[in-house]
């Protein structure tokens, strides 16, 4: 991880690596029996933090950041929920 000019670089080098990172966080939250609604709300809050502090390393994450930038709060929660579903689907295959 590199920190400079108020931006954090997590050195994510692929979309798959990003999904694996999210999968790990999701597994921890689910092991703690976090309710789905709270999980989605927390994921949206994390998205806000990442939007402000992360310079995306891969094109897919740049797209997510661009979508996050134009989305309202409801749409951001929907995006967060979709990312959760994507990670869940990836982890079951």
C-alpha positions in Angstrom: 0.0 0.0 0.0 1.3 3.4 -0.9 0.0 6.7 0.5 0.7 10.0 -1.2 -1.0 13.3 -1.9 -4.0 12.2 0.2 -4.6 9.1 -2.1 -4.1 5.5 -1.1 -2.9 3.0 -3.7 -3.7 -0.6 -2.5 -1.7 -2.0 -5.4 -4.6 -4.1 -6.7 -3.4 -5.4 -10.0 -6.4 -7.2 -11.3 -10.2 -7.3 -11.1 -9.9 -10.9 -9.7 -7.6 -9.7 -6.9 -10.1 -6.9 -6.0 -13.0 -9.4 -5.9 -10.9 -11.7 -3.7 -10.2 -8.8 -1.3 -13.9 -8.0 -1.2 -14.7 -11.7 -0.7 -12.4 -11.9 2.3 -14.1 -8.8 3.9 -17.5 -10.2 3.1 -16.7 -13.6 4.7 -15.6 -11.9 7.9 -18.9 -9.8 8.0 -21.0 -12.9 7.3 -19.1 -14.9 10.0 -20.0 -12.1 12.4 -23.7 -12.6 11.4 -24.0 -9.1 10.1 -27.5 -8.5 8.8 -27.7 -8.1 5.0 -29.2 -4.5 5.2 -26.4 -3.4 7.6 -23.8 -5.1 5.3 -25.1 -3.2 2.3 -25.1 0.1 4.2 -21.6 -0.6 5.5 -20.4 -1.5 2.0 -21.8 1.8 0.7 -20.0 3.7 3.5 -16.8 1.9 2.6 -17.4 2.9 -1.0 -17.6 6.5 0.0 -14.3 6.2 1.8 -12.6 4.4 -1.2 -14.0 7.0 -3.6 -12.3 9.7 -1.6 -9.0 8.0 -0.9 -8.2 5.3 -3.6 -6.7 5.8 -7.0 -8.0 2.8 -8.9 -5.3 0.5 -10.4 -7.4 -1.4 -12.8 -10.0 -0.3 -15.4 -12.9 -2.0 -13.8 -12.3 -0.2 -10.5 -11.9 3.1 -12.4 -15.4 2.4 -13.9 -16.8 1.8 -10.4 -15.3 5.0 -9.2 -16.8 6.9 -12.1 -20.3 5.3 -11.4 -19.9 6.1 -7.7 -19.2 9.7 -8.5 -22.4 10.3 -10.4 -24.7 8.1 -8.2 -26.9 9.4 -5.4 -27.0 7.7 -2.0 -29.7 5.2 -3.1 -27.8 4.3 -6.2 -24.6 3.9 -4.2 -26.3 1.4 -1.9 -27.6 -0.4 -5.0 -24.0 -0.6 -6.4 -22.7 -1.8 -3.1 -25.4 -4.5 -3.0 -24.6 -5.5 -6.5 -20.9 -5.9 -5.6 -21.9 -8.0 -2.7 -23.9 -10.3 -5.0 -21.1 -10.5 -7.5 -18.6 -11.6 -4.8 -21.1 -14.1 -3.4 -21.7 -15.6 -6.8 -17.9 -15.8 -7.5 -17.4 -17.5 -4.1 -20.0 -20.2 -4.9 -18.4 -21.2 -8.2 
